[in-house]
Amino acid sequence: CYGSTSMYMHGFQWQGTTCVAYLFPSWVLNTPGKFAAAAIGTIFFGILLEASIYLRRIFTSYVSTKAASGQGLGATGATGQWKYTLASAGTYMVQLTLGYLIMLVIMTYSAPLFIAVIVGLGSGHILFTILRSRQEKKSCPCASSKQEARITPEVSSAGSSIIGGNSLRQVGLLPLP
């Protein structure tokens, strides 16, 4: 390839005559080694994005649990709320930054890099879904490995259920008489 472009203007290309500029104008993928490194880096970006989503969920759950127990983040009142807000905003900004970097890679319209994005996001999603399910199994003594915990509403003879104070008829899950 020769020169560089940040975007193939005629749709997805497997290998164009013009080299891809990867995220920065100076990062031109003009050799197979550089292209392979960019593909591996792109897979890593996808996994890292899924990791940031996973960690953000853990953080939010942790803070919610602490707030429910009255412990907070080590500070009370407005100071504790600011700590939570800033920490939440920081993790959100990391997640958005990674997402936009991935979007810029996709916008190059390089088919191999697009596939690398999908592989990275899919691999990260699988990895962190497995981690989350293992974490839930450890933290929930109510479910055994042989039998899943099932939540079933108590239904009276009139066909109503006690779910948050509403009957199944009131929330539209059963037809009206």
N, C-alpha and C positions, 0 to 999 in steps of 0.2 A: 504494500500500500504506500501511498505518498500523501503528503500534506496532512491535514487533520480536520475533523468536523466534530461538532458536539452533538449533531443530530443528522441521521440520514433522512433526507426530505421526501423520499419516495417509498416510505414504509419500511418494514423489517428487512434487514439484510443479514445473510449468513457471513459473508465476507465481501466487503466492498473494496473498491479500488482506492478509496480515501480512508485513512486511518481514523479510529475513534479517539476523541479527546475525552478521557475518563475523569469526570468531575472538575478538573482544572485544566486550563489550556496547555500547561507544561507537561501534563501526564498523557502523552500520546502513546497509544498502544500500537507501536510500529513493528513489534517483533512477536512471534508466537509465545515467548516466555513472558513478556509483559501482559499479553492478552490472558494467558493462563493465570497469572498473578491477580489480574483484575477480576477474573471469574471467581477465583478462590476468595478474594476480598469481598466480592459481592455476596457470595454465600454466607460469609462471616457476618456481613451487615444484616442479612435477613435473620440469622440466628440471634444476633445481638438485639435486634428490634423485638423479637419474640421474648427474649430474656428481660428486656426493659418492661414489657407489658406484664410479664409474670411477677417481676419484683415490685412493680407499682401496685398490683393487686394485693400482694403480701403486705406491703406497707399500709395500704388503705385498710385492710382487714385488721392489722395489728393496732392501728390508731383507733379504729372503731371499737375494738375490744377493750383497749385501755380507757377510752372515753366512757364506755358503758359501765366499767368498773369504778369510774371516778378517779383514775390515776392520771389520765392525760399524758402529755409528752414530757413530764418533768417540770412543767410550769402550769400555773393556774391562770384562769381568766383570759384576758386579752393576749398576754404573752404566749400562752400555750396555743391559742388559736392562730396567732401569727406564725409560730413555729410550724404548726401543721400546714398552714396555707403555703408557706414558703417551700417546705419540703415537698408538698404535693405538686406545686407549680414547677419545681426543679425536676422532679421525675417526669412530669408531663412534657417539659421542654426537651428533655433528652429523647423521649419517645418520638416527639414530633420531628426533631432534627434528623434522627435516623430514618424516619418515614420519608421525609423530603429528599434525603440523599438517595434513598432507594428509588424514589420517583424520578430523580434526575438520571439515574442509570437506565431506567426503563425508557426514558425519553430520548436516549441515543438511538433507539430503534435497531440495536444490535441484537439479533435473535439469540446468540449464545449468552449474552449478558442477561437478557430477559429470562432465559431458562435458569441461569444461575440465581436470579432473584427468586423465582418460584421454588427452586430446590432449597434455598436458604430459608425462606419463610415457612415452607412445608416442614423441613427438618426441625426448625426451631419450634414450630407449633406442636409437632409430635413429641419432641423431647420434653417440652415444658408441660404438656398435657399429662405425660407419664409422671413427671415429678409432682404435679399438683394432685393427681389421683393417689400417689403413694403417700403424700403428706396428709391428705384427707383420711386415708385408711389408718394412719398412725394416730391422728388426733381425734378420731371418732371411735370410742369403745363400744358404741351401740350396735355396730355392724360387724358380724363375724365374717370370716372368709368364705364360709359355706352358704350363708344366707345374707342377702342384701337387706338393708334396712328399708322398710317401705312405710311411707306415711299415708295413712288412709283416713279420710274424714269419717267421723261418727255420723251415721245417717239414721234418723228416726223413722218411725213408720209413716209419717206424713211426707217423707221424701225431702226433708230439709237437712242441712248439714251445718255444723257449728264450725265455720271457718271465718275467723275475724269478726264474728258477730253477725254475719250475713248468711242467709240461706242460699242454697244452690238456685232456687227459683229467683231470688232477688238479684243475683249476679248474672242471670241468663243462662245458667248451665242446665236447667231443667225447664221444660215448657210450663207455661202458666196453666192452671186448671180451667 
